[in-house]
Amino acid sequence: MSELRLLLDLWPLIVALVGVTVWLVRLESKSTNEPLKIRVRNLEEKVIKLNAQHEALDSEVMKRLTELGEAIARIEGALGVKRVNKK
């Protein structure tokens, strides 16, 4: 009977200890996940930046290829070379 009385007297303390333990475990998991979230955010920013650089380089390459095609066409025109379509 005394054990039951002791349990009835201490149940708020036991519930509070369980609650604090759960809270500390959740806090720990959040703190361990935070560096991962920061790394993911940094990688996403780098991907966006690299994608923009890739698009800029791609447009520059296309511009240069167009200029080269025009230059070759002018050279062919000056030399009187006719294109032969091979199939």
C-alpha positions, 0 to 999 in steps of 0.5 A, a space after each residue: 500500500 505504501 508503494 501505491 501511495 508513493 506512486 500516487 504522490 510522485 506521478 506528476 514528477 515522473 510525468 515531468 521527467 518523461 516529458 523533459 527527456 522527450 523534449 531533450 531528445 527532440 532538441 538533440 535531433 534538431 541540433 544534429 540535423 541543422 548542419 545538414 540543412 545548412 549544407 543542403 542549402 549551400 549546395 542548392 545555392 551552388 547548383 543555382 549559381 553553376 546552372 546560371 554560369 552554364 547557361 551563360 557559357 552555353 549562350 556564348 558557345 552558340 554565339 561563337 558557333 554562329 559567328 564561325 558558321 557565318 565566317 565559313 560561309 563567307 570564305 566558301 563564298 569568296 572561294 566559290 566553293 559549293 556545298 555538296 550534301 552527302 546522304 
